[in-house]
Amino acid sequence: MPAQPLRVNILAFDGVEALDFAGPFEVFTTASRVNARRLPAAGTALFKVASVATRTTVRARAGLRLLADHLFADAPPADVLLVPGGLVDDACADAATRAWIAAQARQAARVASVCTGAFVLAASGVLRAGPATTHWEDIGDLRARFPALDVREGPRWVANDAGSRLLTSAGISAGIDMSLHLVELLAGRDLARATARQMDYAWTSAT
């Protein structure tokens, strides 16, 4: 286990799909809580999870309001950068969002997207080629807009590289499966399984 908390920065933006954001948030915060019970002597949280946005308040796709922990200018470097999906056209078009993602991705140990967040990673130049996935409804559009990608339909998540540094997931709930996989990669399978059990979630642990 790491001596210091691993920072998980989750992008928030107007039009974000609420569960794309909240599912991974729940996974990483629950993993920290479960880990603290299992290893009370550790003394520090396993993950420090924060939302980051262009402004303090954003409105999710269905109207839910989210308060960001950080703005781009004061966000700490991420160990894990997570980009949710939703209505992503504005996020893809926003130069500040693209620049922040690219800068964070350069130093993060893991970078991941949920659902149509793959479009934002690709627009930011982080996801350039190789295997990727997204929501089944958007597979054709991702292939058309980013033809260098090997867009795969069917897997819950896809590793873009052999070291699983860059991952993309299919739609909405698949982001929970992928986030549990990230917990497994970062802190072990036992904790990932215990986190899924604590969440009462039937984890699809294979891609």
N, C-alpha and C positions, 0 to 999 in steps of 0.2 A: 504494500500500500504506500502511496506517496506521503512524504512527510508534511507537505503543505497541501491545502485544498486545490483541486483542479478547477480552474475557472471555466464555467460553461456559459458562453454568451449566446443568447437567443435573439435574433433580429425580430423586431416588431414593427409593423407598418400598417397604414390604413388599408383595409381589405384583407388582412391576414386571416386565414381560416383558424377559428378559435382552438380547435382540437389539434391542429398542426403545431400550434404554439404550446398549448397546455399539456398535451400528452407527453412530449419530451420533458417539459418542466416537472411534471409529476414523477416521471421515471427517475430523474437525477436527484430530486429532493427526497424522494422515498428511499432511494439507494443510500443516501447519506444517513437518513434516519435509521434504516435497518443496520447499516454498518456500525453506527454508534452504539446500538444495542449489543451487537455481536462483539465489538472491540471497544469497550468503554474506556480502556486505558489509552486509546489513540489520542484523545484530547482535542483533535481538530476535525472539522467536517471533511468528508471525502470530496464532495463537490460544492463549489460556491456558484450558485446559479443566478444569472442576472439577465434582465431584458434590456435591449438597447434599441433606440429609435432616433429619428431625426428631431422629434420633439417629445415633450413629457407625456402627452396624452395622445393615444391613437385609438381608432375605432375599428374593431374587427369586422369581418365580413357580414355577420348577422347583427351588428350593432353593439356588441359588447365593448365597453371601454376598457382599455389597458393603460396602466401607468408605468412608464419606463423607469427602470432603475438608473440608467445612464443615457446620456446623449452621445453621439459619435465622438465628440471632442474629448469627453472625459471617461470613455469606456476603457477599462484595463485590457491588456492583451489576453486573448482567449487561449486556453489549452484545447478546448472543444468549441468550435463555432458551428452553430446550427441555424439554418435558414429555412423557415417554414414556407408553405405555399399559401394559396388563396387567390385573390385577384392581384396579380403580380405585374401587370403592365406598367403601372406608375413606378413601382420599385425598380423594374428593369430599366426604365428610362431615366431614372434619377442618378445623375453623375455622382453626387455625394454618397448615395447608398452603394453604388458600384465600387467606388474608391475605398470606402470603409471595409467592405467585404474583402476586397483584394488585399488590403493591408493586414487585416486580421488573419486571413487565410495563410499569408506568407509565414507567420510565426506559430500558428496553431498546430498541435500534434494531430488533431483530427478535425475534419471539416465534413459536414453532412447537410443534406437538404431533405425536406419532407414534401412529397406531392409536387406541386408546381414550383416549389422553391428551386428545383433544378434549373428552371428558366433563368432565375436570378443569378445562380452560380455561373451559368453559362454566359449570361450577359456581362458578368463581372470579369470574365476571363479566367475564372478559377477552374471551371469544368470545360475543358477544351476538346477532348477526344476520348475514345475508349468507351467502356460500358457505362450505362446510366439507365435510370428508369424514372417514371413519374406516374401520376394518376392515369388509369387506363383510358380515360376520356381524352387525355392530352398527349398520348403517345405519338400520334401522327403529326401533331403540331410541333412537338419537340424535334422529331426527325426532320421536318421540313425546315425549321428555323436554324437548326444546328446540325447540318449533315455530317460533320466529322464525328459525331457521337454514334456509338453503337447502342441505340435505344432498345431496351429489352422489355417486352410485355410479359407479365406473369409473376416474376419474383417479387417478394415483399420488399427486399432491398438489394442493392447491387454495390459491390466494391469496385471502384474505378481503377484500382491499382493493387498489386500483389500484397502490399503492406496494409491495405485497408485504411489508408490515411484519408481518402476521399470516398464518401458513400452517398448514394441517393436512395430514397425510398419511394414506394408507390403511394397511393392516396391515403391521406388522413390517418386511419388507425395503424397503417403500416409504419408510421413514424414512431409509434410506441414499440413495435417489434424491433425496429432498427436501433432505437435508443437503448433498449435492453441489451442488444448486441454490443453496443458501445460500452455499456457498463461491464459486460463480459470481457471485452478487449482490454479495458483499463483497470479492472479490479477483480476479475475472475468470474468463472461461471457460477460458482456457488452463490455469490452475492447477486448476480443477475437473476438466478432462479428464486432466491429469497425475496427479491424486490418484486418480481412478477406475482409471487404468492401473496405478499403483503397487499398488492394492488388488486388481488382477486382477478388476475388477468391471465387468460389462456395464451401464453406466449408462444408464438410461432418462431421457434429459435433457429430454424433453417431458412435460407433465402428462398 
